[in-house]
Amino acid sequence: MPLMPGAEPYRHEGGETGVLLCHGFTGTPQSLRPWAEYLAGRGLTVSLPLLPGHGTRWQDMQATGWPDWYAEVDREFRRLSATCSRVFVCGLSMGATLSLRLAQKHGTAVAGLVLVNPSVKADSWQLKAVPVIRHVVPSVAGIASDIARKGAGELGYDRTPLHAVHSLTALWRTVRAGLPQVTQPVLLLHSREDHVVHPSNSAVLLGRISSVDVTERVLERSYHVATLDNDAELIFAESYDFVQRLSVPAAAEEGSAGG
């Protein structure tokens, strides 16, 4: 199937600091494209892949699951790691969940995590019925475009495929079990009002990770897709400052070793 216009992946070759950005469930790179371009404009090497089953039609997502989505971000992380001296991973919603999984699997090779409205657990009782109902009802209403800013919109499916939802719940269980393995510096930005992922997800995350360097920011003017919302510029600037803070000591150490 042809891609939705605007759903294309994005890459930019910049300096030796790399950033991998991961979009959310049923979404596309469009939701993170302004963020990716902001970081690229400041000299960073940036990769924003399109996850399998996304960006075409929701039926295509029915045949995919979290191992497919994770395999794509893992491949891009390895590609960046081959050319960059350090790689940061950023994600929105399920993209943040996949970012956490990368941190669990790759350890200190992940220089830091920027997580926006991460999901790590089920927030509604209806999800308990998904293992059964997915065989009868293929999809439900979509979750795209939970945005407070007038005129802004997210490019995503208008239906949510339930086979994929079932796989997402398995990803949550896997990532939750491994949260103590997350030791990397973390910048967590979450909306006070979010109609897709309850803010309690961030509380669970903060309570279980082992990271010592943790910064939490509450977004007061945005809903779920905060990267396209009123706090987008704050997210972009804070993430760049986070990357810079953790990259400068490493660069200075490399220069000292070289001298």
C-alpha positions in Angstrom: 0.0 0.0 0.0 1.2 3.6 -0.7 2.2 5.7 2.3 0.0 8.5 3.6 1.5 11.8 2.4 3.6 13.0 5.3 4.2 9.6 6.8 7.7 9.2 5.3 10.7 8.4 7.6 13.2 11.1 8.1 17.0 11.0 8.3 19.6 13.7 8.6 23.4 13.2 8.7 25.0 15.7 11.1 27.6 15.5 13.8 28.9 12.6 15.9 26.0 12.8 18.3 23.0 10.8 17.1 19.4 10.9 18.1 16.8 8.2 17.3 13.2 9.3 17.5 10.3 6.7 17.8 6.7 7.6 17.0 3.6 6.2 18.7 1.0 3.5 18.2 -1.0 3.9 15.0 0.9 7.2 14.3 3.6 8.1 11.9 6.9 10.1 11.8 4.7 13.2 11.1 4.0 13.5 14.8 7.8 13.9 15.5 8.9 15.5 12.3 9.2 19.1 13.7 11.2 17.7 16.7 13.5 15.8 14.3 14.1 18.9 12.2 14.8 21.0 15.2 17.5 18.7 16.4 18.9 18.3 12.9 19.0 22.0 12.5 21.4 22.1 15.5 23.9 19.8 14.0 22.8 16.4 15.3 22.5 13.2 13.3 18.9 12.2 13.4 16.8 9.2 12.5 13.0 9.0 12.6 11.9 5.7 11.2 8.4 4.5 10.2 7.3 1.5 12.2 6.1 -1.6 10.3 2.3 -1.6 9.7 2.0 2.1 10.1 1.5 4.9 7.7 -0.6 3.1 5.1 -4.0 1.6 6.3 -4.9 0.2 9.7 -5.5 -3.3 8.2 -1.8 -3.5 7.5 -1.1 -3.2 11.2 -3.1 -6.2 12.0 -0.4 -8.5 10.7 2.4 -6.8 12.8 3.2 -6.9 16.5 5.6 -5.4 19.0 8.6 -7.5 18.0 8.3 -6.0 14.4 8.1 -2.5 15.7 11.0 -3.0 18.1 13.1 -4.7 15.4 12.8 -1.5 13.3 14.0 0.9 16.0 16.7 -1.6 17.1 18.0 -1.6 13.5 18.1 2.2 13.3 19.8 2.3 16.7 22.5 0.0 15.5 22.9 2.0 12.3 23.3 5.2 14.3 25.7 3.6 16.7 28.0 2.5 13.8 28.6 6.1 12.8 28.0 8.2 15.9 30.1 8.3 19.1 27.0 8.5 21.3 23.3 7.9 20.6 20.2 9.3 22.5 16.8 7.7 22.1 13.6 9.8 22.2 10.0 8.6 22.0 6.3 9.6 22.2 3.8 7.3 23.8 4.5 3.7 22.5 7.6 5.2 20.9 8.8 5.9 24.5 8.0 2.3 25.4 10.1 1.1 22.6 12.8 3.5 23.7 12.8 2.0 27.2 13.1 -1.5 25.6 16.2 -0.3 23.7 17.7 1.0 27.0 17.0 -2.4 28.6 18.7 -4.3 25.8 21.6 -2.0 24.9 22.6 -0.7 28.3 25.2 2.1 28.4 25.2 2.2 24.5 22.1 4.3 25.0 23.5 7.7 26.1 20.1 9.0 27.4 16.4 8.8 27.1 13.8 11.5 26.3 10.3 10.1 27.0 7.1 12.0 26.2 3.9 10.7 27.6 5.2 7.1 27.8 2.8 4.1 28.1 3.7 1.1 30.3 0.3 -0.2 31.4 -3.3 -0.6 30.5 -5.5 2.4 31.6 -9.0 1.1 30.8 -11.0 -2.0 31.8 -12.0 -2.5 28.2 -8.4 -3.7 27.4 -9.1 -6.8 29.5 -11.5 -7.9 26.9 -9.1 -7.5 23.9 -7.7 -11.1 24.0 -11.2 -12.4 23.2 -12.9 -9.6 21.4 -10.1 -9.1 18.8 -11.2 -12.3 17.1 -14.7 -10.9 16.6 -14.2 -7.1 16.3 -11.1 -6.3 14.2 -10.9 -2.6 15.1 -12.3 0.2 17.3 -12.2 4.0 17.0 -8.8 5.6 16.5 -6.7 7.5 19.1 -4.9 10.0 16.9 -4.9 13.8 17.3 -5.4 14.2 21.1 -4.1 17.8 20.8 -5.1 20.9 22.7 -3.8 23.4 20.1 -6.4 24.5 17.7 -5.7 23.7 14.0 -3.1 21.0 14.8 -3.6 17.5 13.7 -1.8 14.1 13.9 -1.4 11.9 10.9 -2.5 8.4 12.0 -5.1 5.7 11.6 -8.8 6.5 12.2 -9.2 2.9 13.4 -7.3 1.0 16.1 -6.5 -2.6 15.1 -7.2 -4.9 18.1 -4.7 -7.6 17.2 -2.0 -4.9 17.4 -3.5 -3.7 20.7 -3.1 -7.2 22.1 0.5 -7.2 21.1 1.0 -3.7 22.7 -0.2 -5.1 26.0 2.5 -7.7 25.8 5.1 -5.0 25.1 3.9 -3.2 28.3 4.4 -6.3 30.4 7.8 -6.9 29.0 9.0 -3.3 29.5 7.5 -3.0 33.0 9.3 -6.1 34.1 12.6 -4.7 32.9 12.2 -1.1 34.3 14.8 -1.7 37.0 17.4 -2.4 34.2 17.0 1.2 33.0 20.0 3.1 34.4 20.5 5.8 31.7 19.9 9.5 32.3 16.2 10.2 31.7 14.3 13.3 30.7 10.6 12.6 31.2 8.0 15.1 29.9 4.3 14.2 30.5 1.1 16.1 30.1 -1.1 16.9 33.1 -4.2 16.2 30.9 -3.8 13.3 28.5 -6.9 11.5 27.1 -4.9 8.5 25.6 -2.2 7.6 28.3 -3.0 8.4 31.9 -0.3 10.4 33.7 -0.1 7.5 36.2 2.1 5.7 33.6 4.8 8.2 34.3 4.5 7.6 38.1 5.0 3.9 37.5 8.0 4.5 35.4 9.6 6.9 37.9 9.0 4.5 40.7 10.7 1.5 39.1 13.7 2.7 36.9 17.2 2.7 38.4 18.3 5.9 36.8 20.0 8.4 39.1 20.0 11.3 36.6 16.2 11.9 36.1 14.5 15.2 35.1 10.7 15.4 35.1 8.7 18.1 33.4 4.9 18.4 33.6 3.4 19.8 30.4 0.6 22.1 31.4 -0.8 23.2 28.0 -0.7 20.0 25.9 -2.6 16.8 25.6 -1.2 13.4 24.5 0.5 14.4 21.2 2.6 17.0 23.0 5.2 17.1 20.2 2.6 18.9 18.0 0.9 20.8 20.8 1.4 24.0 22.8 4.4 22.7 24.6 6.3 21.4 21.5 9.0 24.1 21.6 9.6 23.4 25.3 10.1 19.7 24.5 12.4 20.5 21.6 14.6 22.9 23.6 14.7 20.8 26.8 15.6 17.7 24.8 18.4 19.5 23.0 19.8 20.9 26.3 19.6 17.4 27.8 21.6 16.0 24.8 24.1 18.8 25.0 24.6 18.5 28.8 25.4 14.8 28.4 27.5 15.1 25.3 29.8 18.0 26.3 31.6 16.1 29.1 32.1 13.1 26.8 33.5 15.3 24.1 35.8 17.0 26.5 37.0 13.7 27.8 37.7 12.5 24.2 39.7 15.7 23.6 41.7 15.3 26.7 42.5 11.7 25.8 43.6 12.8 22.3 45.9 15.5 23.7 
